[in-house]
Amino acid sequence: MTKRKTSEMDGEALNQAAECLRTLAHPHRLKMIQLMLGDTTHSVSELAEACGITQPQASEHLRLMQRCGFLLSVRDGRAVYYEVCEPHLASIMTCIEERFGNAPTKR
């Protein structure tokens, strides 16, 4: 394993990072991020259908991710569309997909 040079983060930065990682740590939220990284915007109903959940459940997941600064929302009439605004999510998802994408076994 290659060691990488790191700089120490202060306690507040680590707390913020942990909170945002906890927010991502849900299968429906990860699926929504994957979908939004593939296409630019998705409506709440599209994301709910893709995840097999209700629109209110999808809205709650999206609200949590938006609160962490991962997503932007745009209202168009009654529909709300979401898109990823945090560029680092792509590399986080790449890491997750490479580690867990083809591995059926647990570690």
KEKE-3310 file (N, C-alpha, C; in steps of 0.2 Angstrom, whole numbers, plus 5000, padded with zeros to 4 digits):
npx = (5004:5003:5009:5002:5005:4998:4989:4985:4968:4958:4948:4934:4933:4934:4923:4913:4916:4913:4900:4894:4898:4891:4879:4879:4880:4870:4860:4850:4853:4866:4863:4855:4865:4873:4865:4863:4875:4877:4868:4863:4852:4838:4821:4812:4802:4807:4819:4814:4806:4817:4824:4814:4806:4795:4789:4789:4799:4810:4811:4815:4828:4835:4834:4842:4855:4856:4857:4870:4877:4879:4870:4861:4845:4831:4816:4803:4789:4778:4787:4802:4819:4835:4852:4870:4881:4893:4909:4918:4911:4910:4923:4922:4912:4918:4928:4920:4913:4923:4928:4917:4909:4910:4912:4905:4907:4909:4919)
npy = (4994:5011:5025:5040:5058:5067:5081:5087:5088:5100:5098:5102:5102:5089:5084:5090:5083:5070:5070:5073:5062:5052:5056:5052:5038:5029:5017:5021:5035:5034:5028:5038:5048:5041:5041:5054:5059:5052:5058:5075:5082:5077:5073:5073:5063:5055:5050:5044:5033:5026:5022:5014:5019:5030:5046:5056:5050:5050:5064:5068:5061:5068:5081:5080:5078:5089:5098:5096:5101:5094:5094:5104:5112:5115:5123:5119:5124:5113:5103:5098:5098:5090:5091:5087:5096:5096:5094:5084:5072:5064:5057:5051:5042:5035:5028:5020:5013:5006:4998:4991:4988:4976:4966:4953:4948:4951:4961)
npz = (5000:4996:5004:5007:5008:5020:5027:5043:5049:5057:5072:5070:5056:5053:5060:5052:5040:5044:5046:5034:5027:5034:5030:5016:5017:5014:5005:4995:4994:4989:4977:4971:4969:4960:4949:4946:4943:4931:4923:4920:4928:4938:4942:4957:4957:4946:4953:4964:4958:4952:4963:4969:4979:4989:4984:4994:5003:4994:4993:5006:5007:4997:5002:5014:5008:5000:5011:5015:5006:4994:4983:4971:4969:4958:4954:4944:4940:4947:4949:4955:4952:4954:4955:4955:4964:4970:4966:4971:4973:4963:4962:4975:4973:4962:4969:4978:4969:4963:4974:4979:4968:4960:4969:4977:4990:5008:5018)
capx = (5000:5007:5007:5001:5006:4992:4989:4980:4963:4956:4942:4928:4933:4933:4916:4909:4917:4910:4892:4893:4899:4885:4873:4880:4880:4863:4859:4846:4856:4871:4860:4853:4871:4875:4860:4864:4882:4877:4864:4864:4847:4833:4816:4811:4799:4812:4824:4810:4805:4823:4826:4809:4803:4790:4792:4791:4805:4815:4812:4819:4835:4838:4835:4848:4861:4857:4859:4877:4880:4880:4865:4857:4838:4828:4809:4800:4781:4777:4792:4809:4824:4841:4859:4876:4885:4900:4913:4922:4907:4912:4929:4920:4908:4922:4931:4915:4911:4929:4929:4911:4905:4910:4914:4899:4909:4910:4926)
capy = (5000:5017:5030:5047:5063:5071:5086:5086:5092:5101:5094:5105:5100:5081:5083:5091:5077:5064:5071:5072:5054:5049:5057:5048:5031:5025:5014:5025:5041:5032:5027:5044:5051:5038:5043:5061:5059:5050:5063:5081:5083:5072:5076:5069:5057:5050:5047:5039:5027:5022:5019:5010:5022:5035:5053:5059:5047:5053:5071:5068:5059:5074:5087:5079:5078:5096:5102:5095:5105:5090:5095:5110:5110:5120:5121:5121:5123:5109:5098:5100:5094:5090:5090:5087:5103:5095:5090:5078:5066:5059:5053:5047:5037:5030:5024:5016:5008:5001:4994:4987:4987:4969:4962:4951:4946:4956:4961)
capz = (5000:4995:5009:5005:5013:5022:5032:5049:5049:5064:5074:5066:5049:5054:5062:5046:5035:5046:5046:5027:5025:5037:5025:5010:5019:5013:4998:4991:4992:4984:4970:4968:4967:4954:4943:4945:4940:4925:4919:4924:4932:4939:4946:4963:4955:4943:4957:4968:4954:4951:4969:4972:4986:4988:4982:5001:5005:4990:4995:5012:5006:4993:5007:5018:5004:4999:5017:5016:5000:4988:4978:4970:4967:4954:4954:4937:4941:4953:4949:4958:4949:4958:4952:4959:4963:4974:4961:4974:4974:4957:4965:4980:4970:4959:4975:4981:4964:4962:4979:4980:4962:4957:4974:4981:4996:5012:5021)
cpx = (5004:5004:5007:5002:4999:4993:4984:4974:4961:4949:4935:4928:4932:4926:4912:4910:4913:4902:4890:4893:4894:4879:4873:4879:4873:4862:4855:4849:4862:4869:4858:4859:4873:4871:4862:4871:4882:4873:4864:4858:4842:4828:4815:4807:4803:4817:4820:4809:4811:4825:4820:4806:4798:4793:4793:4798:4811:4817:4816:4826:4838:4839:4841:4854:4862:4859:4867:4881:4882:4876:4863:4850:4835:4821:4807:4792:4781:4783:4798:4814:4831:4847:4864:4879:4892:4904:4917:4917:4908:4918:4927:4916:4912:4926:4926:4913:4917:4930:4923:4907:4905:4912:4907:4901:4910:4917:4925)
cpy = (5006:5022:5037:5052:5067:5076:5085:5091:5094:5098:5096:5102:5092:5080:5084:5085:5071:5064:5070:5065:5050:5050:5053:5041:5028:5023:5018:5032:5040:5031:5033:5048:5048:5040:5050:5063:5057:5055:5069:5082:5078:5075:5071:5063:5052:5046:5042:5033:5023:5019:5014:5013:5027:5042:5057:5057:5050:5060:5072:5066:5065:5080:5086:5080:5086:5100:5101:5098:5100:5091:5102:5108:5116:5118:5124:5119:5119:5104:5102:5095:5095:5089:5090:5093:5102:5091:5084:5072:5061:5055:5049:5041:5032:5026:5019:5010:5003:4996:4989:4985:4980:4964:4959:4949:4952:4955:4963)
cpz = (5000:5001:5005:5010:5014:5027:5037:5048:5056:5065:5071:5059:5049:5056:5056:5041:5037:5045:5038:5024:5028:5032:5019:5011:5019:5006:4993:4989:4988:4977:4967:4965:4960:4948:4941:4942:4933:4920:4923:4930:4932:4943:4952:4961:4951:4948:4962:4965:4953:4957:4972:4979:4984:4986:4989:5003:5001:4992:5001:5011:5002:4998:5011:5014:5002:5005:5018:5010:4994:4982:4977:4968:4963:4953:4947:4938:4948:4954:4952:4955:4953:4953:4957:4958:4967:4969:4964:4974:4968:4959:4970:4977:4966:4964:4977:4975:4963:4968:4980:4974:4960:4963:4978:4988:5001:5016:5028)
residu = (MET:THR:LYS:ARG:LYS:THR:SER:GLU:MET:ASP:GLY:GLU:ALA:LEU:ASN:GLN:ALA:ALA:GLU:CYS:LEU:ARG:THR:LEU:ALA:HIS:PRO:HIS:ARG:LEU:LYS:MET:ILE:GLN:LEU:MET:LEU:GLY:ASP:THR:THR:HIS:SER:VAL:SER:GLU:LEU:ALA:GLU:ALA:CYS:GLY:ILE:THR:GLN:PRO:GLN:ALA:SER:GLU:HIS:LEU:ARG:LEU:MET:GLN:ARG:CYS:GLY:PHE:LEU:LEU:SER:VAL:ARG:ASP:GLY:ARG:ALA:VAL:TYR:TYR:GLU:VAL:CYS:GLU:PRO:HIS:LEU:ALA:SER:ILE:MET:THR:CYS:ILE:GLU:GLU:ARG:PHE:GLY:ASN:ALA:PRO:THR:LYS:ARG)
# end
